[in-house]
Amino acid sequence: MSMSRPSRDRAPAAGRAAPPRPAAVPAPPSGTAGSGVLPLVAAVAGGAALALESVVNGRLGEHAGSVSAAVWSNTLSLCVAAVAALFLPRLGPAFGALRAALRARSLRPWHCLGGVAGGSMVLTQALTAAALGPAAYTLALVAGQTLCAVAVDHLGLGPGGRRRATARRLAGGLLAVCAVAFPVLAAPDAGRALALAALPFLAGCALSWQMAVNGRVDESCGHHPYPAVLLSFAAGTALMVAALAVLAVSTGLPRPRSGPLWHFTGGLLGCVVVLTAVLTVRRIGVLAAGLGMISGQVLGSLLLGPLLGEPPAHQGLVAFGAVLLIGASVLAAPTGPRPAPVAAGGPRRRGDGGADGGN
C-alpha cells in the first residue's frame, strides 16, 4: 500500500465526495505483526501506573480528605501537562484543528468532557482504594471497564469504528463482573465492601467512555495527543474544584494531616495514565487498549497487595478473580481479521481497523 498522498488533481470517484482531512501521522501497515506490540506494552505499563495511582490517592485521601486529595491530584496533573505543553511543537495547529472539527460538528462538545470521568475516578480512588485494598479496588474498576468497553465499541464512540457486541464479548464482560464478586463478597464486612466496590465499578465504566472520547479528540487534532490530555485534566480539575466548594460550604474542609511525600505524587501518575490511553487507543482501539491497561492494573495490584500487608488468604481470592478476569478479557477481545486497507484517497483510516458491524 503506497503511503504517498493522492494528487489533488485527481477527480473523486462518482458519488463519493472527498472530505477534508486533518494532517495525520501515517499509520503503520495494517496487519503487520509488530504494529500493535508496542502500543499493547504501553497500555500494560499505563495500567500498572493506574494501580499505583489508586494506592497513592487512597493514602492521600486518608489524611487529607477524599475530595481534597482528588483536587490536588487533578490540579497537579493539569499543571504538569500545561508546563510540558509549552515545549511541544504543533500544539497551536492541533487546537486549530480541534476548533474546526467542533465548528464542522464532526466532533461534539461532549467529546471534550472525558476529564469529568477521569476526575470521578480519582475521587473514587481517594474514597475507596484504601478501604478495599489495591487488588479488590482494581478488580472492581476493571470489571466496569471491561463491560462498558464492549458497549462503547458497539456504539462506535471511539476512533476505531463500530464493533458489534457479540454474545461472546458480552459473556466476557459478564465474566469480568463475576471476577470481582469473589474477593468482595468474601470480605469480613461483605455488605460494606460491596457498596464501596460499586463506586470503582462505575468509575471503570466511565474510564472506557473517557478513553473513547479522548481518542476522538486526538483524531480530530491530527493525532496530536496533548489537546485531549489538557482537556481531560482541565475538565477533571473543574469538577473537583466545584465539589470542593460545595463541601466547604456545607460541612467545611477537613484539616489535612502530614504524610509522606509519595502520597502527593498521584497527579504525576495520572499524566502517565491519560497520555498512555490517548496514544494507545489511536493505534489499537478502545477495547484492546482497555484490555492492555486491565492486564497492567491486575498485575500491579497483585504485586502491591503483599507490599501493603494484605493477608495471604485474601490474596488467594484476588488471584482467583484475576484468573477469571484474564478469561473475561480473552472472551471480550475483538476477533476476526483486520479489514483490508482501502485505496489511497478512500475513506478515513479507522484507528482500530474495525469496520461497522465487524467482529
N, C-alpha and C positions, 0 to 999 in steps of 0.2 A: 504494500500500500504506500503510495507516494505521500510524503508529508508536505510537499510543496503546495502552496495556495493556488487555487484555480485563478485563471486570468480574469480580470474584471471585464474584459470584452466579450467573454463567453456568455451567450444568451441562456437564461434559465430554461429548464425543461418546461414543456407545455403544462399549464395548470399548476405549476409549482413555483411560488414566489421565493425569492432569495432574501430572507430576513437578515437585517444587520446583526453582526455578532461581535461581542467584545473580544479584544485581543486575549488569547488564552495560551497557556503553556502547552506545547504539543504533547499529546498523550503517548505513552509507550505503546508499541504494537499490541493489539488485543490478542489475548491468548498466549502470550509468552510466559514461560514457566516462572521467570523471576519477577514479572511485573507487579505481583501482589505480595511478594515476600516481605520486602522492607516496610510497606505500609502496615502489614499484619504484625510484624515485630514491634513497630512503633505503637500500634494500638495496644498490644500487650503491656508494653512499658508504661503507656498512659494509664492503663487500668491499675497497674501496681502503684503508680503515683496517686491515683484516686483512693485506693485502700489506705495508703499512708495519710492522705489528707483527711480522711474521716477520723482517724485516730487523733491527729493533731488538733482539728477543730473541736472534736469531742472533749479533749482535755482542756482546751481553752474555754469551752462553754461551761465547764465545771466551776471555774474560779472567776470568770468574767461575765457570766450570764449568756444564755444561748443567743439572744438577739444581738447583743454587743459583740460576741465572737463572730457572728455572721457578717455584721457590718465591717468589722476590722478585716476579715478575710477578703471580702469582696473589694473593699477600698484599696487594700494593698495590691490585689491583682490588677485593679484598674490603673493604679499609679505606675506599677512596673510596666504594664503594657503600653501606657501612654508615653513613658520615657523612651522605651525601646522604639516606638513608632517614629520618634524624631530622627532616627538614624536609618530608616528604611527607605529605599528608592521606590518610586512609582506609587506612593500612597495617595497623592493628590488625584492622579488619573483613576485610581481604583475607586475612590469615593465619588468621583465624577461619573463613573460607570454605574455606581450604585444609585445615584440620583436619577440618572437616565432610565434605569430599569424601573424605578418607582414611578417616574412620570409615564413610562410606557405601559405600566401595570403588568409587566411580566413578573414583577416582584411586588408583593403586597406589604403594607406597613407591618402587619403582624409577623412577617418573616424576620423582622429585625428585633423581635422581642424574646429571642431564645434565652437571653440572660435572666429573664424572670424565672424560668425553670431552673437555671443554674443557681440563682440566689436561694430559691426554695430548697434545693438540695443541700446547699451549705448550711441552711438553717436546720434541716433535719439531722445533719451531722452533729451540730452543736447540741441539739436537743436529745438525741437518742444513741449516738455512737458509743459513748462511754458506758451507758446503762446496758446496752445489748452486747457490747464487745465487738471487736472488729470483724470477726467471722460472721456472726449472726446478722450484724448490720449489712455486711456486704452481700450475703445471700439474699436478704430481703430486697436490697437495692437492685441486684442483677436479675432477680425474678421479675420485677416490674419492667426492667429494661428489656429483657428478652421477649416477654409477652407483648409489650407495646411496640417493639421493633417490627414484629410481624404486621401489626395494624398500620404502622407508619409506612412500611414498604408497600402494603396493599393499596393504600390511598395515594401513593406516589408523591408524598410530601417532600422527599429528599431529592437530591440531584441525580440519582441513579435511575429514575423512571419507576414505573409501577411494577410490582411483583405480587402475583396472586397469593392470597393466604390459603394455601392448600391444607388439606386435612393433616398431612404430615407435619407441616410447620406449626399449625395450631396445636397439635399434640405436643410438640417440643415446647411451646410456650406454656402450656398447662403443666407439663412435667417440671418446668422451672419453678412454677408456683409450689408444686409438691416438695421440691428440693428444700425450700426454706421452712416447710412445716415441721420437719423432724427436729432440728435443733431448737426452734422457737417453742413448740409445744412440750418439749422435754425440759424446758427451763423450770427452776423451782417455782416461780410465780408465772405460770403459763398465761394467765389472763392478761396480766400487765405486759408481759413480753409480746403477746400477740398485738395488743393495742399499740405498743411502741413500734413494732415491726411494720405496721400499716403505713407509717409515715415514710420510711425509706422505700417501701414498695411503690408508693405513689410518686416519690421523687425519682425512682428508676423509670417509671412511665414518662415523666416529664423530661428526663435526660435523653431518651430516644427521640422525643419531639425536638429537643434543643439541637441534637446532632443533625437532624434533618433540615431544619430551617437555617442553621448556620451554614450547612453545605450549600443551600440555595443562595444565600448571600455571597458566599465565596465564589460560586459560579458566576453570579451576576457581576462581580467585580473583576472579571477576567482572571479568576483563580489567584487572586492576591488574598492571603488568609487574614490579614490584620484588620480590615473593616469588620469582619464577623467577630473577631476576638474583642475588639474595642467596644462594639455594640453590646456584646454579651455582658461584659463586666460593667458597662455603664447602666444597662437595664437592671442587672442584679443589685448593684450598689444603690440605685434609686429606690428599688423595692425595699431593701433592708433599712435604708435611712428612714423611709416612711414608717416602717414597722417600729423602729427605734423611737421615733417621735410619738407614735401612739402609745407605746409603752411608757415613755417618760411622762406623758400627760395623765395616763390612767393610774399607774402604780408607782411611778418613779423608777429611776435607773438603779440597777444593783451596784453595790460598791465592789469593784474588782479587787481580787487578792493577787499578790505577786505570784509569778510562776516561772518555770524555766523558759529560756529564750526560744527553744524549739517549739513551744506551744503557739508561737506567733508566726510560724512560717507557712501556715495553711494557704495563704494567698499566693505564695510563690509556687506551691504545688498546683494550685488552681490554674495558674497560667500554663503550666505544662499540660494539664489535662485538656483544657479547652483548645489550645493550639494543636495538640495531637489529634483531637477529634475532628477539627476542621480539615487538617491536612489528609487524614486517612479516609474520611467519608468521600472526598472528591475522587479517590483512587479505587476504593473497593466497596463503596456503598454503605448505607446506614446499618443494615443488618450485619454484614461482615465486619465492619469496624466495631460495631457494638459487641459482637461475639469475641473479637480480639481483646477489647477492653474488659469484658467479663472474665476471660481467662486470666488476665493480669490481676484483676481485683481478687479473684478466688485464691490464686497462688499467693498474692501478697498478704491477704488476710490470714491464710493458714500459717504463713511464716511469722506474722506479727502476734498471733494468739499466744503461743508459748512464751514469747518475749515479754508479754504483758501479764503473764501469770494466770492464763485461763486453765481450768482443771483439765486433766487428760481425758476424762470421760466425755466432757462437753466437746473437746476437740475431735473425739472419735465420731460423734454425731455430725459435727460440722463436716468432717471429711466424707462421711457417707452422703450428706447433702451435696457436697461438691462433686462427687461422682455422678449423682443424679443430674446435677446442673450441666456437667460435660455432655451427658447423653441428651439433655434437652437442647444444648447448643448444636449438636450434630443433627438432630431432627429439625430444628428451626432454621438451619442454614439453607441458603438457596441452592437449588440443584439444577442440573442441566447445563449444556454448553453455552458459552457466551455467544451472542448473536454475531453473525458475520459483519465485518466492517463495511460501512456504506462507502459509496464512491465519493471522491473529493467534491466538495461543494454541496453534499447532501445535507440531511437534517443534522442538527447539532449533536455532538457526541454526548452520550449518556455516561456519567461518571462510573456507574456500576455495570454498564453493559446490559442492563435488564430492559428488554422491550416490554411494552404494555402487555399485561396478561402473561408474561413469561414465568417460568419456574412453577 
